[in-house]
Amino acid sequence: MKLFENYSLKNLNTFHIDVKAEKFIEIESSAELLDFVKNYDMNSKNILVLGGGSNILFTKDFDGTILHLTFKDHQEISENDESVILEADAGMNWDDLVKYSVEKNLGGIENLAMIPGAVGAAPIQNIGAYGQELKDSLFEVEYLDLSEQKFKTLSNEQCKFGYRDSIFKKMLKKNFIITKVLFRLKKNPELILNYGNVLSELKKEGISNPTIKDVSNIVRKIRTEKLPDPNQIGNAGSFFKNPFVDEETFQKIKNEFPDVPYFKQDGKIKIPAAWLIEKSGLKGFRKENVGTYPNQPLVIVNYGKATGKEILDFAMFIRQTVKNKFNIVLEHEVIII
């Protein structure tokens, strides 16, 4: 365990906001985490578990303690003819796990390549991209129950996954720290190719019988062309969730925009937030050091020395503009601190 005070978080959030944490503690094992929880008054001050900092916007210095889990091992713990159970520590880089599964020809998370962040954060958000969601391959989650000070496990069903949602955002909110995530990955998966332009890009490459690696490589190619590298331009990926609307609202939009893209899911209709932002005239829009990325308006970027407050104000401007035009209120995906 390592303790730092007045610690800069600039390199620990992908917006690169220059804020400080009152205390910053590196936790190097599950046992060390349990020891910390048993000996620290968890209710005395704000505590935040920070992984890759890829889904967070700091608007001010953090007045409290930040825990950063640095244990990042992974191992295959069992298998049968159809699948492998892969266990990964919470501190492991998510994309490193994707690369490992792809090299082992284990399917289930190949479409989730290049999503920034740590493994431990993935179930909270039920991360998803290009037709796959974490819930499709998650087997089990191990977490530390902060009130009972003991480790517990949740099955896939018990996690109550929804669209960018889980039990960790609701019933367990602020009473857990995820320590391990287990996945059931398939040896002979059915590849998901019909989302976005994955299939068309495979055809361009002359690939008619794609492997897991082919699909993952195409996703990487698409993301590289479409999304900014947070190491070059500060951003947290998709800032807003794709909204669900009822049939009446959808028909009103379709009457004005017959080509509106949409997806039917759970009895409702999902419209891409990026499309709504673009049709509101905000694709590539910039205000001083903050803007929407020209290739993907769902991504808000920090072009220089923007503060977290400036980025939040810009996001709220987008939200209000879309509401004025479509009467749809966008919900932010990024955590605001």
N, C-alpha and C positions, 0 to 999 in steps of 0.2 A: 504494500500500500504506500502510495506517495501523495503527500499533501503539498499543495501550492496555494498561496494567497495572492489576491489581486491579480488573477491570472487572465491573460489575454485570450479571447476566444476567436480572434480574427481568422486563424487558420483551422478552426474547428466548426465553422459554419460556411456553407457553400455560397451564401450571399456575400461573404467576406466582410461582415459588419464588424467594425472595430469597437467591441465592447469587452468589459472585464467581468469575471466572476469573483465574488468575495472569497470563496474557497473552491478549489478544484482538486478532486481526489481521483487518482488512478487506482482501479481495483483489478488485481491480477489473477483472481480465481474466484470460484463460487464460494469456497470456504472463507476467503477473505471478505467477501461481500456479506456473508452471514455474520461474521464476527463484527463487522462495522455496524450492521443494523442492530445487533444486540447491545452495542455499547454507545450508540448515538441516539439522542432524542430526536426521532424522526418527525416529531410534530413541532419542534422548536423553531425551525426556519424552513424557508423554501428549499426543496430538494428537487433536482432535475437530473434524470439519467440522459446523458448525451452520447449518441453513437457517432455517426458520420456527419451529423449536423446538416443533412441534405434536405430536410423537410421542416425547417424552422426559420423563423424570422425574429431576430432579437431587436427590439425597439429601444432598449436601454440596457445599462449594466445589470447583471443578475445579482440581486441582493439575497444571497443564500449559498448553498453548496451544490456543486455539479459533480456527479459521479460519472466517470468514464471507464467503461469495462474494456480491459485490454486483452482478456483471454480469448483466443481465436482458433482453437483446435477443431478438427472435424475427423470423423471416422465412420466407416460402414459397419454397423453393429449387427445386422442380420440380412438374410436374403432368401428368396425361394426362386422357383423357375420364372416367375413373372416380374419380380421387383426386388429392390434393395432399400433397406431403411438406412438413411444417411443422417447422422447426428452432427450438428454444428453449434459451436459456442456462440453466444450472443455478440461477442466482440469481433467476430470474423467479418471481413468485408463481403458484402452480398455478391458482388460481381465475381469475386474469387471463387465463391461457392458455385456459381453458375458455370464458370470456366472448368472447374473440377468435374461437375456432372456431365458436361458436354464431352470432355476428354474421355470419360469413362463410358460414354454412349448411354447415359441414363437420362431418360426423358421426363419432362414435367415442368422444368423451369427455364428451358432454353429460350423461350420468347421473352423472358424477363431479364435478358442480358443488358448490361450497362445502366441498370437502375442504381443510382448512387445510394450509399448508406450501409448500415450494419445489419447483420442477420437478425439481431434481437428486435429491431424496429419493424421488420417486415410484417409480422403477424398483426401488429397493432393497426396498421393501415390497410391490411390485406392488399398489398401491392399488386398491381396488375398492368399488363401491357400486351398489345397485339394478340388479344383473344385468350390469354392465360391470366389466371389469378393465383395468388399464393395458396388459397384454400383448395385448389385443384390437386395439389400434391402434398400439402401439409399433413403429417401424421399425428404429431403430438407437440405440445409446448411445455417446457419446464419453467416454472417461475418461482420466485421467492415471495411468499405472502408476508407483507410487512407487518401486519397486525399480529399474526400468529407466529411470526419469525421462524417459518419452516418452509421447505421446498415442497411444491405441489405440481401436479401435471394436469393438463387439460387435453382431451381428445379433440380432433377436428370439429366434431359436432358441438362439443361443449364451448368452443371458441365463438360460436354464434356469429360467423362471418357474414358480412353484407358488403355492398359496394363501398369500398374504402372504409370499412367499419368492422368492428369486432367487440367482443366482451371487454376487451382491455380499454376501450374508449367509454364504456358505460358502467357496468356493474363493478368492475375491478379498478376503475379509475383511481389513480393515485395510491393504490394499495398493492402494487406489484412491481417486480423487476424481473423481466424475462432473462433467463440464464442460458437456456439451450432450446434449439428448435430441431425437431426431427421431421424428415421428409420420407415419403414413400415414392421412390422414383422407379419408373417402368423400364424394363429391358427392351420391350418392343412397343413403344408408344404410338398412339395415333397423332400424327403431327397436325398442328393447327396452322393453316396456311391462308385462311379466307378472311383475315382481318387486316385492315389497312392495305398497303400495296406489297405485302410479303410475296404473294403468289406471282404478281407481275414482275417483281424484281428477280425472282428465281428464274422465270422464263427468259428475262433479259440475259441472265448468266448462262442460259442453255442447260439449266438443271431441271430435268423432268422427273427424277426419282430422288428427291432430297433426303439427306440424312439429318439427324439432330444437329450436327455441326454446321451443315449448310444453312439451316433455318436460323440458327443463332448468329452466324456470320452475316446473313442478310439483315437481320434485325439490327445488328451493330452498324451496318452500312447505312441503313435508313436513319437510325438515331443520330449518327455522326453528321449526316447531311442536313437533318431537320432541327436538331437541338444544339444549343451552345454548350461548349465544354466549360463546366464550372471552374476549372483551373485557369481558364482564360478570361471568362466573363462571369461575374458573380450571378448565380441564379439558384433556385430551388426546384427546378423542373416545373411541372404543371402547378400553377398557383391555385387554380379553382377546380372543383369537381365538375364533371359533366352532369347537368341538371336533368331530372326526370320531370316530365310534364304530363298532364292529362290529355285525353283525345281532343277536347274542345280547344285547348290552348294550341295544341299541335296543328289543328286544322286552320286556325287563324293565321299561323305562321306560314303554313303550306300554301294558303291562298295568295299570299304576297310573294313567297319564295318557293315556287314549285320544286326546285332542285334541293331543298333543305335535306341534309343527311340526317339519318336517324337510325336508332336500334330499338327494337321492342324487347322489353325485359320485365318480367314479373308483373305483367298487366299494365305497365306504363311505358312511356316512350322517352328514350334518352336522346338528347340532342347534344352534339359536341359543343362544349363551351368555347372552343377555339373558333368555331364557325360563327357563334353569336357575337364574339368579340370582333371578329373581322368584319361582319356585316354592320357592326356599330361604328365602323370607320376607324378602328383602333389598331389594326395590324401594322406593326412597325412604328407606332406612335411613340414619340419620345418627349419627355419633359425634363430638361436639364440632365441629371445623371441617371434617370430612371426611364425605362421604356419597355415596350413589348417586343419580343424578338421577331425580326422581320420574317423568318421562316416558320415561326410557330407562335402565334399571338397569345397562346395560353401560358407562355413562359414570360415572366417579368424578369428583367435583367438589370443588374447594377453596372452601369457603364463606367463608373469611376469611384467617387468618394461619397456616394449616397448614404444617408443614415437609414436606420431601420424605420424610423418615423416617416421619412420621405417615401420609402417603398410602400409602406402601409397606406399612406395617403393616396398614392398612385393607384394601388389596388382597389381602394374604395371608390375612386373616380371611375375606374373601369366598371365596377359593380353597379354604380348608379347609372352610368351611361347605358349599360345593357338593360337594366330595369326600365329605364325611360323608353327604350325602343321596343322591347319585347314583353315587358311586364313579367320578366323572369329574374328572380334573385339568385345570383351565383353564390355558392357556398365555398369558402376558401378551404383548400386541401392542406395548405401549409399551416403549421402551428405558430401562433403569434405569442411571443413572450414579452 
